[in-house]
Amino acid sequence: MPPDTSPPANLVLDLPSIVERIDLAKIFEKPQALEIELGCGDASFLTEYARRHPERNFIGVERLLGRIQKLDRKGRRAGLTNLRGVRIESAYFLQYLLPPHAASALHIYFPDPWPKKKHRRHRLINEGFPALARAALAPGGVVYLRTDDADYFQQMTEVFAASDDYQKVETPAELAEVLTDFERDFNARGIQTLRAAYRVLNF
Ligand SMILES: C[S@@+](CC[C@H](N)C(=O)[O-])C[C@H]1O[C@@H](n2cnc3c(N)ncnc32)[C@H](O)[C@@H]1O
């Protein structure tokens, strides 16, 4: 029987197990470089960026059902075969579901800032994150960050600067020009947003 090449009925993965790593060869039509957005929200950025880069594969990770369903709707409407969504917690996804060193880029845009001091331990980008990301990134892979929260931005830059495993790099213009939903909203309200990017070293 010829292989089934028809697009899946739902772009959101129905995980067969949450303790086994995802078989990327089974979920994507083509074996291509993989980029991941953690906390992809309504997935406007990811669907547009995946549309612009059919030569790459993309996974959006999001914990809210209503938002990951938007990834499905937008992705299928755009006829994308290089995009999938996973409804799960981002750090868990990196640690337990993604095969090691599988991602050429991690996009983390406007992660929840947890502004109260006593809640800061909930932030995704903390002292442990550079090591978590390093285990997920392929050689030369990059972490791209954007936020409107100056205090969180300072924490992001400090934790990456404290790691010998990363080099600060520029965000390419072709990436920076693709805005996220939250970014568009902040721009409309005149709120300044900040960005940084770090390439992994030492493989
Ligand atoms: C402020 S929104 C930003 C969404 C999108 N990146 C954007 O810029 O438009 C943060 C998103 O991350 C999701 N989120 C927050 N913490 C998460 C986590 N630990 N794992 C997965 N998703 C998370 C939230 O549900 C929300 O959709």
The ligand as an SDF file (V2000), in Angstrom:
LIG
                    3D

 27 29  0  0  0  0  0  0  0  0999 V2000
    1.4160   36.0310   26.9290 C   0  0  0  0  0  0  0  0  0  0  0  0
    0.9650   34.7000   25.9170 S   0  0  0  0  0  0  0  0  0  0  0  0
    2.0000   34.9050   24.4650 C   0  0  0  0  0  0  0  0  0  0  0  0
    1.5000   34.0780   23.2950 C   0  0  0  0  0  0  0  0  0  0  0  0
    2.3290   34.2210   22.0100 C   0  0  0  0  0  0  0  0  0  0  0  0
    3.6820   33.7330   22.1820 N   0  0  0  0  0  0  0  0  0  0  0  0
    2.3460   35.6580   21.5520 C   0  0  0  0  0  0  0  0  0  0  0  0
    3.3980   36.3090   21.6970 O   0  0  0  0  0  0  0  0  0  0  0  0
    1.3120   36.1340   21.0570 O   0  0  0  0  0  0  0  0  0  0  0  0
    1.7610   33.3530   26.7340 C   0  0  0  0  0  0  0  0  0  0  0  0
    1.2210   32.0240   26.2570 C   0  0  0  0  0  0  0  0  0  0  0  0
    2.0020   30.9870   26.8200 O   0  0  0  0  0  0  0  0  0  0  0  0
    1.1410   29.9970   27.3570 C   0  0  0  0  0  0  0  0  0  0  0  0
    1.9020   29.4090   28.4540 N   0  0  0  0  0  0  0  0  0  0  0  0
    2.2910   30.0310   29.5800 C   0  0  0  0  0  0  0  0  0  0  0  0
    3.0490   29.2190   30.3180 N   0  0  0  0  0  0  0  0  0  0  0  0
    3.1260   28.0500   29.6290 C   0  0  0  0  0  0  0  0  0  0  0  0
    3.7920   26.8310   29.8710 C   0  0  0  0  0  0  0  0  0  0  0  0
    4.5310   26.6620   30.9690 N   0  0  0  0  0  0  0  0  0  0  0  0
    3.6640   25.8460   28.9630 N   0  0  0  0  0  0  0  0  0  0  0  0
    2.9170   26.0270   27.8360 C   0  0  0  0  0  0  0  0  0  0  0  0
    2.2800   27.1650   27.5550 N   0  0  0  0  0  0  0  0  0  0  0  0
    2.3940   28.1660   28.4320 C   0  0  0  0  0  0  0  0  0  0  0  0
   -0.1050   30.7340   27.7790 C   0  0  0  0  0  0  0  0  0  0  0  0
   -1.2300   29.9030   27.8420 O   0  0  0  0  0  0  0  0  0  0  0  0
   -0.2130   31.7810   26.6790 C   0  0  0  0  0  0  0  0  0  0  0  0
   -0.9500   31.3150   25.5900 O   0  0  0  0  0  0  0  0  0  0  0  0
  1  2  1  0
  2  3  1  0
  2 10  1  0
  3  4  1  0
  4  5  1  0
  5  6  1  0
  5  7  1  0
  7  8  2  0
  7  9  1  0
 10 11  1  0
 11 12  1  0
 11 26  1  0
 12 13  1  0
 13 14  1  0
 13 24  1  0
 14 15  1  0
 14 23  1  0
 15 16  2  0
 16 17  1  0
 17 18  1  0
 17 23  2  0
 18 19  1  0
 18 20  2  0
 20 21  1  0
 21 22  2  0
 22 23  1  0
 24 25  1  0
 24 26  1  0
 26 27  1  0
M  CHG  2   2   1   9  -1
M  END
$$$$
